Amino acid sequence: MLVTDFNPLTIWLWDENYIRFSAEDYDENNIKNLFAHLTNNSIAKYSENFSTSKIEGNMWELPTLIDYLQVKFELIM
């Protein structure tokens, strides 16, 4: 992803993107939890929550993210 302008917001995306999520939710009371900050699967696979995540493999392809955003925020793209 490349942001080239903020007004108007201009974002450039590669055709075959994927989005990675952390294996655990952020918790401000546990800032040393690497699994809540890092999205690298080589690290995340050691989290107890890696295989039980709501998002399989902690990754989405770009069309899945777009679909989610359209439903969540009633966007028209």
Secondary structure, DSSP 4 states (H G I P E B T S, - for coil): -EEEEETTEEEE--TT-EEE--SS---TT-TT-GGGT---HHHHTTSTTTTT-SSGGGEEEHHHHHHHHHHHHT---
